[in-house]
């Protein structure tokens, strides 16, 4: 009597099976990568918004302690420059806020979507103060449309940053810690001159009532550069006196 025996297959993968598994893993990675990238960019947007809210709180605290005045505007300010080199005399607005929010170099003014060498990515809205009011600082009581007034936000105008990332043409190689929108439109969107969108949904804007929102363009129903008139664009405030 002949005994039948069965041949048992080994426990390893064949070459074809291994190729199929690798192919499936590759497809899954390709499907997941865009989702991971979107999640990462969303996290950067949220972190930036949280930082801007903290800046708004610090600005309010400063105004309360200074008879309703927000920090005054100035020119190019280099943190710790003490009026030497490219640093103009006097402190920048981020330096004025130091008792309320910490050192400007702590990272609170650095949006994670910007390259690390482009420091101080937030600006203070000062164009109306310099143009219409012709004075050095804005009063809280002057802000009649707080939920629409652009008090600050992300400075995405690349001419306000030194090279190589920025486009500053005045041979300045330091980072301005006192960015404001008096002469240059800091909140410049993709498609505008020197404009850039820091996030997929646009740029973060800090409003006079302290809330922060993301926009990819100027929206007249939501925004104004004039604290006493709704829907006024940066350009409509006209040239400096």
C-alpha positions in Angstrom: 0.0 0.0 0.0 1.4 3.3 -1.0 1.1 6.1 1.5 0.1 9.5 0.1 1.9 12.5 1.5 1.1 16.2 0.9 3.7 18.8 0.2 3.4 21.7 2.5 4.1 25.2 1.2 6.7 27.3 2.9 5.7 30.2 5.1 7.4 33.0 3.0 6.0 35.3 0.4 6.6 34.6 -3.3 8.2 37.3 -5.4 4.8 38.1 -7.0 3.1 38.5 -3.7 5.8 40.7 -2.4 5.5 43.0 -5.4 1.7 43.2 -4.9 2.1 44.1 -1.2 4.7 46.8 -2.0 2.4 48.2 -4.7 -0.5 48.3 -2.3 1.6 50.1 0.3 2.7 52.6 -2.3 -0.8 53.3 -3.3 -1.9 53.9 0.3 1.1 56.3 0.9 0.2 58.2 -2.3 -3.4 58.5 -1.1 -2.4 59.6 2.4 0.3 62.1 1.6 -2.0 64.9 0.3 -4.1 64.4 3.5 -1.1 64.6 5.7 0.1 67.7 3.8 -3.3 69.4 4.2 -3.4 68.6 7.9 0.1 70.0 8.4 -0.8 73.3 6.6 -4.0 73.5 8.6 -2.0 73.1 11.8 0.2 76.0 10.7 -2.8 78.2 10.0 -4.3 77.4 13.4 -1.0 78.1 15.2 -0.6 81.4 13.4 -4.2 82.4 14.3 -3.6 81.6 18.0 -0.4 83.7 18.0 -2.2 86.6 16.4 -4.9 86.4 19.1 -2.2 86.6 21.7 -0.8 89.7 20.0 -4.3 91.2 20.0 -4.6 90.5 23.8 -1.2 92.2 24.3 -2.2 95.2 22.3 -5.4 95.6 24.3 -3.4 95.3 27.6 -1.0 97.9 26.3 -3.8 100.3 25.4 -5.4 99.9 28.8 -2.1 100.8 30.5 -1.5 103.8 28.2 -4.7 105.8 28.3 -6.3 104.0 25.4 -3.3 104.4 23.0 -2.0 101.5 20.9 1.7 101.4 20.3 3.0 104.2 18.1 4.4 103.7 14.6 8.0 104.2 13.6 10.4 103.3 10.8 12.8 100.3 10.4 13.5 98.9 13.8 16.0 96.2 14.6 15.4 94.4 17.9 18.1 95.4 20.3 19.7 97.7 17.8 19.8 100.7 20.1 19.7 103.2 17.2 22.8 101.8 15.6 23.2 100.5 12.1 19.8 100.1 10.4 17.9 100.5 13.6 16.0 103.8 13.9 15.9 105.6 17.2 13.2 104.5 19.6 11.5 101.2 20.2 9.4 99.3 17.7 5.8 98.3 18.5 6.8 94.7 19.2 9.4 96.0 21.7 6.7 98.2 23.4 4.6 95.0 23.8 7.5 93.1 25.5 6.1 93.5 29.0 2.8 92.2 27.9 3.8 89.3 25.6 7.5 88.6 26.0 10.6 89.2 23.8 10.0 89.8 20.1 12.5 87.0 19.4 10.5 84.4 21.4 8.7 83.2 18.3 5.3 84.8 19.0 5.6 87.0 15.9 6.9 84.2 13.6 4.2 82.4 11.6 5.2 78.7 11.0 4.3 79.0 7.3 7.1 81.6 6.7 10.7 80.6 6.2 12.7 80.8 9.5 14.9 83.6 8.2 11.9 85.9 7.6 11.4 86.9 11.2 8.6 89.2 12.6 5.7 88.2 10.3 3.0 90.4 11.8 2.2 94.0 11.2 0.3 96.7 13.0 -2.4 98.7 11.0 -1.2 102.3 11.1 -2.1 103.8 7.7 -5.2 105.6 8.9 -3.4 107.0 11.9 -0.6 108.5 9.7 -2.8 109.6 6.8 -6.2 110.7 8.1 -5.4 111.5 11.7 -1.8 112.6 11.1 -0.5 111.5 14.5 1.7 108.8 16.1 -0.7 106.3 17.5 -4.3 105.0 17.4 -6.8 105.4 20.2 -9.1 102.6 21.1 -12.0 105.1 21.3 -11.4 106.0 17.6 -12.2 102.5 16.4 -15.9 102.6 15.6 -16.0 99.4 13.5 -13.9 97.1 15.7 -15.1 93.8 14.2 -14.1 95.0 10.7 -11.1 97.2 11.3 -7.8 95.6 10.2 -5.7 96.2 13.4 -3.0 93.9 12.1 -2.2 90.6 10.6 0.3 88.7 8.6 2.8 90.8 6.7 3.0 89.1 3.3 4.5 91.9 1.3 7.8 90.5 0.4 9.5 93.9 -0.1 9.3 94.3 3.7 11.8 91.5 4.2 15.5 91.3 3.4 16.8 89.0 0.8 17.2 86.1 -0.1 13.5 85.4 0.7 12.4 88.9 0.7 12.5 91.6 -2.0 13.8 94.6 0.0 15.5 96.9 -2.5 17.2 99.3 -0.1 20.2 97.0 0.6 18.8 96.4 4.1 19.8 93.0 5.5 18.1 93.1 8.9 14.6 92.1 9.9 12.2 94.9 10.8 10.5 94.2 14.2 8.2 97.2 13.7 6.2 96.3 10.5 3.3 98.6 9.8 1.3 99.4 6.6 1.8 103.1 6.4 3.8 103.1 3.1 3.5 99.5 2.0 0.4 97.3 1.9 1.6 94.7 4.4 -1.5 92.4 3.8 -0.7 91.7 0.2 -2.3 88.7 -1.4 -1.1 86.4 -4.1 -1.5 88.1 -7.4 -0.9 91.6 -6.0 2.5 93.3 -6.2 5.0 91.6 -3.9 2.1 89.6 -2.5 2.1 86.1 -1.1 -0.4 83.8 0.6 1.0 82.3 3.7 -1.7 79.6 3.9 -3.8 77.7 1.4 -6.9 79.6 2.5 -5.1 83.0 2.4 -3.7 85.2 5.1 -4.6 85.7 8.7 -6.1 89.1 9.8 -6.3 90.5 13.3 -9.3 92.7 13.8 -10.0 95.5 16.3 -12.3 93.4 18.5 -9.5 90.8 18.8 -10.9 88.1 16.5 -8.7 86.5 13.8 -9.9 85.2 10.4 -8.3 84.0 7.2 -9.0 85.7 3.8 -7.6 85.3 0.3 -8.6 88.8 -0.7 -10.1 92.0 0.7 -13.8 91.6 1.5 -15.5 95.0 1.9 -18.4 93.5 3.9 -15.9 92.1 6.5 -12.9 94.4 6.4 -11.9 98.1 6.5 -8.7 100.0 6.9 -10.6 103.0 8.2 -11.6 102.5 11.9 -14.6 104.9 11.4 -15.9 103.8 8.0 -16.7 100.3 6.8 -15.4 98.7 3.6 -12.5 101.1 3.0 -9.5 99.6 1.2 -5.9 100.4 2.0 -5.6 102.2 -1.4 -8.7 104.4 -0.7 -7.0 106.0 2.2 -4.9 107.9 -0.3 -1.3 109.0 -0.3 0.5 110.2 2.8 0.2 113.9 3.5 
